[in-house]
Amino acid sequence: MKYLWLSIAILSEVIATSSLKASNGFTRLLPSIAVVAGYASAFFFLSRTLKFIPVGIAYAIWSGVGTIAIGIVGTYFYKQTLDRAAILGMALIVAGVIVLNVFSKSTAH
């Protein structure tokens, strides 16, 4: 259940951040509502996750996976391009999340 809650938190944050761009500075109603609802949902589910996963580990996964997802959303929906440095940085984030989950004794498996 803890990883389901973390996944929902990540998905909510990605929706909220994507909607932030679409809200055009909170001048468009529906994307603005999605921003507020998305961030509220993200923090609610992240707080549920923290009952079972240490905060540093949960936040590393949440922010790392969210960063990758936003990069993908930006590429496909907003036609933004990722250069080699951005792709390398994202690959390092993925590697860091894998190291935390596979090798760290701090994680709650």
C-alpha positions in Angstrom: 0.0 0.0 0.0 2.9 2.4 0.8 4.1 2.3 -2.8 0.6 2.7 -4.2 0.3 5.9 -2.0 3.7 7.1 -3.2 2.7 6.4 -6.8 -0.5 8.4 -6.4 1.5 11.2 -4.8 3.9 11.3 -7.8 1.1 11.2 -10.4 -0.8 14.0 -8.6 2.3 16.1 -8.5 3.0 15.6 -12.1 -0.6 16.5 -13.0 -0.4 19.6 -10.8 2.9 20.7 -12.3 1.8 20.1 -15.8 -1.4 22.0 -15.1 0.6 24.9 -13.6 2.1 25.6 -17.1 -1.4 25.2 -18.7 -3.0 27.6 -16.1 -1.1 30.5 -17.7 -0.4 32.2 -14.4 -3.7 31.1 -12.8 -5.6 33.0 -15.5 -7.4 29.8 -16.8 -9.9 28.3 -14.4 -9.8 24.5 -15.1 -6.0 24.1 -15.1 -5.8 26.3 -12.0 -8.2 24.0 -10.2 -6.1 21.0 -11.3 -3.0 22.7 -9.8 -4.6 23.1 -6.4 -6.3 19.7 -6.4 -3.2 18.0 -7.7 -0.8 19.5 -5.1 -3.3 18.9 -2.3 -3.6 15.2 -3.4 0.1 14.9 -3.8 0.9 16.1 -0.3 -1.9 14.1 1.2 -0.7 10.8 -0.3 3.0 11.7 0.4 2.1 12.2 4.0 0.4 8.7 4.1 3.5 7.2 2.6 5.7 8.8 5.3 4.1 6.5 7.9 6.0 3.6 6.4 8.9 5.0 4.4 11.6 7.3 5.8 11.1 10.9 4.7 14.5 11.2 2.9 13.9 8.0 0.9 10.3 8.8 0.1 11.1 12.4 -1.0 14.0 11.2 -3.1 11.8 8.8 -5.0 8.9 11.3 -5.2 11.1 14.1 -6.5 13.2 11.9 -8.7 10.4 10.1 -10.5 8.4 13.3 -10.6 11.4 15.1 -12.3 11.6 12.4 -14.9 7.9 12.4 -15.5 7.7 16.2 -15.9 10.6 16.0 -18.4 8.6 13.5 -20.4 5.4 15.5 -20.2 7.3 18.7 -21.2 8.7 16.8 -24.2 5.4 15.4 -25.5 2.8 17.9 -24.5 4.7 21.2 -24.5 7.2 20.4 -27.3 10.2 21.1 -25.1 13.4 19.5 -26.0 15.9 17.8 -23.6 19.6 18.1 -24.5 22.2 15.5 -23.6 23.0 17.2 -20.2 19.3 17.0 -19.2 19.0 13.4 -20.3 22.2 12.5 -18.4 21.0 14.3 -15.3 17.7 12.4 -15.4 19.6 9.1 -15.9 21.6 9.9 -12.8 18.5 10.6 -10.9 17.1 7.2 -11.9 20.4 5.6 -10.9 20.2 7.3 -7.5 16.7 6.1 -6.9 17.6 2.6 -7.8 20.7 2.7 -5.5 18.5 3.9 -2.7 15.9 1.2 -3.1 18.2 -1.7 -3.9 21.3 -1.1 -1.7 20.3 1.3 1.2 19.4 -0.2 4.5 17.4 3.0 5.2 14.5 2.0 3.0 11.5 0.2 4.3 11.1 -2.9 2.2 
